[in-house]
């Protein structure tokens, strides 16, 4: 990861780097949590300040995740919010609300699967019991 970290640092000027780090601090992230996420996935700093802020707002303000949770799962800060995380979150919420998921799962578990795995595990098995799950999935894919 050191080489990736160096590559990221070289690609950002000091002002851009400081702006991205300030985004994390403005959401109450500790230096320790920022270091954890950057050490694990330095490319999280290559997203624009707007994208970082939007992801942090979604995860921390809307879903209530803590910075330590996100720091230990850095792919959440790099995956597409519009194309992957939010659509899958809607499916996940619908399945939980209708008690179709009985084991304890997190959103992270749901979003880390490939598209095919997600479809096979969280959409197709419930198609007959709850056709709106499939319809919602298809609507979010377009």
SULPESUL-V468565 format. One record per residue. N is the residue number from 1. RES is the residue in one small letter. D_CENTER is the distance of its C-alpha to the mean C-alpha in whole Angstrom. Layout:
n=N res=RES d_center=D_CENTER
n=N res=RES d_center=D_CENTER
This chain:
n=1 res=x d_center=20
n=2 res=x d_center=23
n=3 res=x d_center=24
n=4 res=x d_center=20
n=5 res=x d_center=20
n=6 res=x d_center=24
n=7 res=x d_center=23
n=8 res=x d_center=20
n=9 res=x d_center=23
n=10 res=x d_center=25
n=11 res=x d_center=23
n=12 res=x d_center=23
n=13 res=x d_center=26
n=14 res=x d_center=26
n=15 res=x d_center=25
n=16 res=x d_center=22
n=17 res=x d_center=21
n=18 res=x d_center=22
n=19 res=x d_center=20
n=20 res=x d_center=17
n=21 res=x d_center=18
n=22 res=x d_center=19
n=23 res=x d_center=16
n=24 res=x d_center=15
n=25 res=x d_center=18
n=26 res=x d_center=18
n=27 res=x d_center=16
n=28 res=x d_center=18
n=29 res=x d_center=16
n=30 res=x d_center=19
n=31 res=x d_center=20
n=32 res=x d_center=20
n=33 res=x d_center=16
n=34 res=x d_center=16
n=35 res=x d_center=18
n=36 res=x d_center=16
n=37 res=x d_center=13
n=38 res=x d_center=15
n=39 res=x d_center=17
n=40 res=x d_center=15
n=41 res=x d_center=13
n=42 res=x d_center=15
n=43 res=x d_center=14
n=44 res=x d_center=11
n=45 res=x d_center=14
n=46 res=x d_center=15
n=47 res=x d_center=13
n=48 res=x d_center=15
n=49 res=x d_center=16
n=50 res=x d_center=15
n=51 res=x d_center=11
n=52 res=x d_center=11
n=53 res=x d_center=12
n=54 res=x d_center=11
n=55 res=x d_center=7
n=56 res=x d_center=9
n=57 res=x d_center=11
n=58 res=x d_center=9
n=59 res=x d_center=7
n=60 res=x d_center=11
n=61 res=x d_center=13
n=62 res=x d_center=12
n=63 res=x d_center=11
n=64 res=x d_center=13
n=65 res=x d_center=11
n=66 res=x d_center=13
n=67 res=x d_center=12
n=68 res=x d_center=14
n=69 res=x d_center=11
n=70 res=x d_center=8
n=71 res=x d_center=11
n=72 res=x d_center=12
n=73 res=x d_center=8
n=74 res=x d_center=8
n=75 res=x d_center=6
n=76 res=x d_center=3
n=77 res=x d_center=5
n=78 res=x d_center=7
n=79 res=x d_center=6
n=80 res=x d_center=7
n=81 res=x d_center=7
n=82 res=x d_center=10
n=83 res=x d_center=11
n=84 res=x d_center=8
n=85 res=x d_center=6
n=86 res=x d_center=9
n=87 res=x d_center=11
n=88 res=x d_center=10
n=89 res=x d_center=10
n=90 res=x d_center=13
n=91 res=x d_center=15
n=92 res=x d_center=14
n=93 res=x d_center=15
n=94 res=x d_center=18
n=95 res=x d_center=19
n=96 res=x d_center=18
n=97 res=x d_center=21
n=98 res=x d_center=23
n=99 res=x d_center=23
n=100 res=x d_center=23
n=101 res=x d_center=20
n=102 res=x d_center=22
n=103 res=x d_center=21
n=104 res=x d_center=18
n=105 res=x d_center=15
n=106 res=x d_center=11
n=107 res=x d_center=8
n=108 res=x d_center=7
n=109 res=x d_center=10
n=110 res=x d_center=10
n=111 res=x d_center=7
n=112 res=x d_center=9
n=113 res=x d_center=12
n=114 res=x d_center=14
n=115 res=x d_center=15
n=116 res=x d_center=18
n=117 res=x d_center=17
n=118 res=x d_center=15
n=119 res=x d_center=18
n=120 res=x d_center=20
n=121 res=x d_center=19
n=122 res=x d_center=17
n=123 res=x d_center=19
n=124 res=x d_center=23
n=125 res=x d_center=24
n=126 res=x d_center=24
n=127 res=x d_center=25
n=128 res=x d_center=29
n=129 res=x d_center=28
n=130 res=x d_center=26
n=131 res=x d_center=26
n=132 res=x d_center=24
n=133 res=x d_center=21
n=134 res=x d_center=22
n=135 res=x d_center=23
n=136 res=x d_center=19
n=137 res=x d_center=18
n=138 res=x d_center=20
n=139 res=x d_center=20
n=140 res=x d_center=16
n=141 res=x d_center=17
n=142 res=x d_center=20
